[in-house]
Amino acid sequence: MNRGSGSGNRGSGNTGHRDVYGPRGGVNLPALRGHNDALVLDLLRAAGPVGLGRTELAARTGLTPQAVSKITARLGADGLVAEAGRAASTGGKPRTLLRLVPDARHAVGVHLDRDELLAVRVDLAGRVVAEGGGPLDFGAGPEAAVEAVVRAVARVGDPAGPPLLGVGVAAPGPLDHRAGVMGRVTGFPSWKGFPLRGVLEGRLGLPVLLDKDTNAGAAAAAGAWLRATWPGAGAGADAYAGRGVDAGPGVDVAEVAEVAEVYAGGGARTCVYLHIGTGLGAGLWLGGGVYRGARSAAGEFGHQVLLLDGPRCRCGARGCVEALCLEAVARGDVPEAARIVGEAAANLVALLDVDRVLLGGRVVAAAPDVFVAGVGAVLAARALDPARPVVALAGAGVAEGAAEMALTPLFGRG
């Protein structure tokens, strides 16, 4: 996308929202004009199908109304922004609302699990428009997995559809997110040091983002929460599929803008995503984005020791959460597995003070009520504060989260 100029802000009184990396208000240096475009797109995405007016966009970004008008005109010419209707009149001329056009671009997400692969194609709102998958032998090595990913991307792609922004790939950790290189995956030594991102970019001819499956799960959970905040929720999601909506007299545009700012980093919303499948791990959504740590190693939830001298874990230690939980699952004691996860989750909550604990993965999917109730009961029993976090199922899967991360550069979050 060709991004041109968008100058003019309000000086040192910038009121732009913030995220974990600091201020995300509008800036006007020529080298950062793309940042302003992304900032506006991020707010429009968070606002959902109702959209926002230029006045609200200017207030949220700290840019002048003239600069916002230039930016939105340019984004409209690129097909990324369209009119959503008009806000209720407050005595003057009704304001025109703008919305993101979800089908202007798509992205693909791929979840490489130890025994299966799932691929999805999503629109800019994060809605799945195509999916496919099948068995995968992760132990067969990187070359076989690369071929499987290439085939899966081709199956969910649409040559006649919107341009693809890129492909997000979620894989078991540890791995180096920044370098795009796999680490020493427990039980699969042939993967260590494999440059998966670079190899896939060469094969696909598209930008590729590689991250841990648990981080993708956290991104998916955050995206699902975003869509749940749209006015009308399910109905709004349908209206977002390329059709303009009239905000009407019942919609408070200021309230929509506030929701947009919270998602876009202005609020303190935090969550931990716990993935329970062939292994256990955590994804951390802190301060408006995925927290990976200095070495992409954050979230090794499954390898905290709960029982000294307990059963041997495949990581080499004893009494890890993963070993205890999966042993309980194997013998059919799912309530005990949920209790074990709850104890480990309580440790994490005590450290990070998160708002939500979200659960996902195939083991949870097989007994969702048991896990939500079991984890919730432990958190309630161990809570040091009456305002304990919400425990719920994650609203989307890891493949959706991988696609969500492939979208993030467009919204200034890459």
N, C-alpha and C positions, 0 to 999 in steps of 0.2 A: 504494500500500500504506500502510495506516495503522500508523505505528510508535509504540508507546507507551513506557512507562518501562522502564528496566533499570538500576537503581542498584546501587552497591556495588563498590568496587575495593579494592586493597590499599595505597593510599597511594603514597608516593614510590618504592616498590620495584616499580614496574610492570615486568613481564617481557614485555610484548607485543613482537611482531616489528616489524621496521623495514623501510622502503622508501626510495626515493630522496628522498622528501619529509620524512623524519624518522620519529619514532616512530609506530607504528600500533597501539599497545596500547589496551585499552579505556579509555574515559573515561565520566564519570558526570554531567556537566552536563546538565540537561534539554534544552538546545538541541542536544546532540550525541547524543541517544539513538539516532537513526538510524545514527550512526557505529558504535555497538556492534552493532546488528543486522547491518550490512554486514560488520563484522569477523568475526562468527560465520559468516555465510554464505560468506565468502571461504575460511575455513579448512575448512568442510565441503565446499565445491566441490573444493578441492585434495586432500582426503582420498579423494575418489572414492566408489564404491559401498559400500565397507566402512564408511565413516563414522568418527566420533570420539565418545568419551564426554564427558559434561559435565565430568568431572574434567580431561580433556585440554584441553577448550576453555577452562576457567578458567585452567589453567596457561599456555596460549599467549596469552591476552588480558590476563592480569593482573586480570581481574574475579573477584569472589567466586563460589563455586558457586551461591549464592542468586540472584545477578544473572543468571548464565548460565541457570539454570532458568526465570526469568521471560522472558528473551529467547527461548529455544527454545520455550517454551509459546506465546508470541505468534506466532513464525514458523510453528509447527505449525498454529495456528488460521488463518493466512493460506495454508496449503497448501504452504508453501515447504520445510518440514522434516518428515521422518517417521522412524520407528524403522527401523534397519537390521539389527537382531538384537542378540545379546549377545556381549560379549567373553569370552574364555576365563577361567574362574574361577581366581583366585590364592589361594583359600582362603576368601574371603568370598562375598557375593552377587555373581553375575556382573553386570558393568556393562552398562547399556543403551547401545547405540551409535545415533547419529543421523546421518542423511544428508540431503543436498540432494535435493529432488524435481525432476528436470530438466524435466518437462512442466508444471510450475506456471506458467511464463511462457516466451515465445519472443521472439526478436528477428530482424530481417531485416538482411542485409548486401548491399550493391550495389557492384559494381566497374564503374566507368565507365572503360573503356579508350579508346584513340583510334579503334578500329574495331569494338569489340564491347562488350556489356554482359552481366554475369552477376549474377544475384540468388540468394540462398539464405535459407532460414529455418532457424534453429537453436534448440535447446533450451538450458536453462541450463548444461548440460555442454559446450556448444559443438558438439554433434553435428548434422550437417545432416539435416533432416527433409523438406525440399522444395527444389528448385532449378529455375531456368529462365534463359533468356538468348537472345541473338540479336545480329545485326549492329547497329552504332551508328556514325553519322558524327559524330564529335566536332566536326569542322569546320563542321557545319551550325548550330552555335550553341547557347547555353544553353537556349533555349525548347524546341527539339526534344528535347534530352537530358532535360529535366524531364518531358516527356510520356512518354518511354521509361521513366524510373524509376517513374513513377506506375503505368504498365501492368505493369511487372515486379513491383512490390510486390503488386499485386492478384493476379497469377498465382501467386505463391508463398504468398500468405496463405491463411488458413483462418478464415472468419468464425465457424465453430462451434468453433474450437480454443482453446487457451490465449490469454490476453491478450498483446498485443505490448508489450514494454517500449519499443521504439523502432526506428529505422532508422539503420544506419551506412552512410555513402557514402564510398567510396574513389575518388579522382580523381587525375589527373596533377597534379603540383605545378609551380611553387610555389603555395601557398595559405595563407590565414590561418585556422588551425584554431580559434583562440579566437573570432574574429568570424564564422566560417562563410562567408568570402568567397573567391572564386577569385582567383588572382594572374595574372601574365603567363605563361601556359602557352606554351612555345616552339612557334611555328608556328600558334598559335590566338589571335590578338589579341582576338577578340570576347568571350573569356571574362574578360578582366581586369576586376576589380571586381564581378563578378556575385555577388549574395548567395544562393548556392545553398542553403545551409542554411535560411534564412528562407523562401525560396520553397517549398521542399519541405515544410517544417513546415506552411505554410498549405494546401498541396494535400493532404497526407496526414493532417493532424490528429494527428500523432504527434511525439514528440521526435526530432530528427535530429542526428546527429553527422557532421561532415565532416572528413576527414583525407586525407593523401597516401596513394596506393596502397602505397608502400613501408612506411609506418608500419603500415598495416593488415596487410601481409605479416609484419612483425615480431610483431604481436599474434597472428596466426594461428599462427606458428611456436611462440610461447610456449604457446599453448593446446594445440597438438598435443603438445608436450613434457609438459605437465601430464597429459594423458590417458594418455600412455605410461608415466607413473610409477605409475598406479593398480595395486594388487595384481591380478595376473591380466591386466592390460592389456586385450586384446581381449575376453576373457570378462567382465572387470569392466565394460567399457563396455556390454555387453549387459545385465548385471544392473542397470546404472544407469538403464535405460530404464523406470523406474517400478516395478521389483520389488525388494522388500527382500532383503537377503542376510544370512546368518548368518556372522559373522566366523570362527567356528570356532577350534579350538585352534592352528591353524598361523599365525594372523595376529598379528603384533606391533603392537599399537595404538600403542605409543610410536614405532615406526618410521614408521607411517603419519602420525603427527602431525609427525614430523621432516620428512617429504616435504612435508607441507602448509605447514610454516613456510618451507621453502626457496622454494617457488613463491610464497608470499604475501609474500615480501620479506625473509625472514630470512637468506637465503644470498646469495652473491656471484655467482650465475649470470648471465651476460651473453651476448648473442649479437648478431650483425649479420646481417640478412636482405638478400641481394642479389637484386634483381629485374631480369631480363633479358628484355625483351619488345620492344615498339615503341620503348622507350627503356631507359636504365639508371638505377637509383637504389638507395638503401640505406635500410633501416629499422633503427633502433638500439634494442635492448632492454637497458637498463642499470638496475641497482639495483631490479629488480622492476617496471619499467614502460617504456613507450615514451618515448624521449628525443626531444623535438621542437626544442629550442633556444628562445632568447628570442623569436624571431620566426617560429617554425614552419618554419624554413629548414634544419634539420639534415638530413643524409642526401643531399645533392646529389653522390652518389658518381660519377655519370656524367660530371660536368664538372670532374673533376680532370685536369690536363694531364699526360700521360705522355710526349708527344713534342713538343718545341719545334719550331715551324714545321711541324707535321704537317698532316693534312687538315683542312679547315674543318668545324667542328661547327655544327649548327643554332643553337647558343647564341651564335655569333659568334666564339668562340675557336678556336684551332687545337690539334690533337693531343689532344683530350679522349678519355677512356676510351670514352665512348659512340660517338664517331665511329670510332675504331679498331676496336672490337669489332664494331659493326654492319657495317662495311665488310668485315671478315673473314667474317662470316656470309653476306653478300651474294655473296661470291665462292666460297662453299662450303668455306671453310677453318675448320671448327668447332674443331679443336684449337688453332689460333692464337687464335681468339676466346676460348677458355677460358684460354689462357696470358695474354692481355691482362687479362682479369678477375682472374686470379690475382695479377698484379703490382699491380694497384690494390688488391685485397683485402689483400695483404701490407702495403701502406702503412697501411691502416686498422687492421689487427691491431697493427702496431707502435705506433700512436697510442693505441689503446683497450685492448689486452690482453684481448680477448674470449675466452670459452670456446669459442664455436661460430661457424662461418660457414655459414649456411644459404642454399641457392640455390633460386630459383623463377622463374616466368615462362615464357612459351611457348617461348622459344628454348632454355631449359634443358630443358623438357619434351620437346623434339624430340630431344635427345641427352644425357640425364641422366648416363650413365656417363662420357662424354667430359668434361663440365664438372666433375663431382666429382673425377675423376682429375687433370684439368689444373690446376684451382685448388689442389687438395691438393699437387701436385708443386711448384708455385711456393712455396707456404707452407712446405713442408718445406725447400726449398733456401735460403730467405731467413730461416728461423727463427733467432732469437737465443737462444731458450730451448728446451731439448729437450721441454718440455711445451707443444707447439704446439696450437692449437685444432683441434677436430674439424671436418671439412668434410662436409656432408651435404645431402640434399635437404630442403627445407621440408616439413613434414608436412601442410600445408593451404594453400589458396589465398587470394588477396587478398579475395575476397568473404566468405569465412569470417572473415577478420580484421576486416573492416568490421562484421560481426555481433558479433564478440567485443567490439569497442569499444562497441557499443550496449548490451552487457550490463554494462560496467564500473561504471556508477553504482550498480547494485544491490549490487555487491561492494565499494563504497567506493573505486573506482579511477577515477572519472570526473574 
